[in-house]
Amino acid sequence: MATVYLIFALVIAVIAVIFALQNTITVTISFLAWEVTGSLSLVLLVTLAIGVVIGLLVLSPSAIKNSLAASSHRKRVGALEKELDEHKSRVAGLEKPMPVTPSSESSKSSATPPPADKQ
């Protein structure tokens, strides 16, 4: 995947160089009290870069929020998986067959004779 990004970045860089070579006209930009003179391609590329930075600043709060939410969800999933393992082990312990040993009740009942029927 990294090679795809590298190829994509190289294509964009080549397009930017071609654009800069074809648009060398000098323009003057006025904003409030400032005046900047530069080539058209440089002005457009700087404006594009400023737009990208503004877009990243707008998107960053939601990206940070989603990252924090995902982190808390991963922690919760880990805790729930641990709890599930504990419950599975308890269930497995309860499902084990109990060893058959003579109980104290069966020995008592054989020692005393059964009650006689009264008629």
C-alpha positions in Angstrom: 0.0 0.0 0.0 2.9 2.3 0.7 4.1 2.0 -2.9 0.7 3.1 -4.2 0.9 6.2 -2.0 4.4 6.9 -3.2 3.4 6.6 -6.9 0.4 8.8 -6.2 2.6 11.4 -4.6 5.1 11.3 -7.5 2.3 11.8 -10.0 1.0 14.8 -8.1 4.5 16.3 -7.8 5.1 15.9 -11.6 1.7 17.6 -12.3 2.7 20.5 -9.9 6.0 21.0 -11.7 4.4 21.1 -15.1 1.8 23.5 -13.8 4.5 25.8 -12.3 6.5 25.8 -15.6 3.4 26.7 -17.7 2.1 29.5 -15.4 5.0 31.9 -14.8 3.0 35.1 -15.2 3.7 37.6 -12.3 0.6 38.6 -10.3 0.0 40.9 -7.4 -2.1 39.7 -4.5 -3.6 42.4 -2.2 -5.1 41.5 1.1 -6.0 44.3 3.6 -2.8 46.3 3.8 -0.5 43.6 2.4 0.6 43.3 -1.2 2.5 40.2 -2.5 3.9 39.8 -5.9 4.8 36.4 -7.3 4.2 33.9 -10.1 0.7 32.7 -10.7 1.7 29.1 -10.1 3.3 29.8 -6.8 0.3 31.9 -5.6 -2.1 29.1 -6.5 0.0 26.3 -4.9 0.4 28.4 -1.7 -3.4 29.0 -1.7 -4.0 25.2 -2.2 -1.6 24.4 0.7 -3.4 26.9 3.0 -6.7 25.3 2.0 -5.4 21.8 2.9 -4.2 23.1 6.3 -7.6 24.7 7.0 -9.3 21.4 6.0 -7.1 19.4 8.3 -7.8 21.8 11.2 -11.5 21.5 10.6 -11.3 17.7 10.6 -8.9 17.2 13.5 -11.4 17.6 16.4 -13.7 14.8 15.0 -10.6 12.6 14.2 -9.3 13.0 17.8 -12.8 12.3 19.2 -13.1 9.2 17.1 -9.7 8.0 18.1 -10.5 8.5 21.8 -13.8 6.6 21.4 -12.1 3.8 19.6 -9.5 3.5 22.4 -12.1 3.3 25.1 -14.1 0.7 23.1 -10.9 -1.4 22.7 -10.4 -1.3 26.5 -14.0 -2.2 27.1 -13.8 -5.1 24.6 -10.7 -6.4 26.4 -12.4 -6.3 29.8 -15.5 -8.0 28.4 -13.3 -10.8 26.8 -11.6 -11.3 30.1 -14.9 -11.5 31.9 -16.2 -14.0 29.3 -13.2 -16.2 29.8 -13.8 -16.2 33.5 -17.4 -17.2 33.0 -16.4 -19.9 30.6 -14.0 -21.4 33.1 -16.7 -21.3 35.8 -19.2 -23.0 33.5 -16.6 -25.7 32.6 -16.0 -26.3 36.3 -19.7 -26.7 37.0 -20.2 -29.0 34.1 -17.5 -31.5 35.3 -19.1 -34.8 36.5 -19.0 -35.1 40.3 -17.2 -38.2 41.6 -19.5 -40.9 42.8 -19.0 -41.6 46.6 -21.3 -43.2 49.1 -23.2 -40.5 50.7 -23.9 -40.3 54.4 -27.7 -40.5 53.8 -27.6 -43.8 52.0 -25.5 -45.4 54.9 -28.0 -44.1 57.5 -31.0 -45.4 55.6 -29.5 -48.9 55.4 -28.7 -49.0 59.1 -32.2 -48.2 60.3 -35.0 -50.6 59.4 -37.8 -49.1 57.4 -40.9 -48.1 59.4 -43.6 -50.8 59.7 -47.0 -50.1 58.2 -49.6 -49.4 60.8 -53.0 -50.8 60.1 
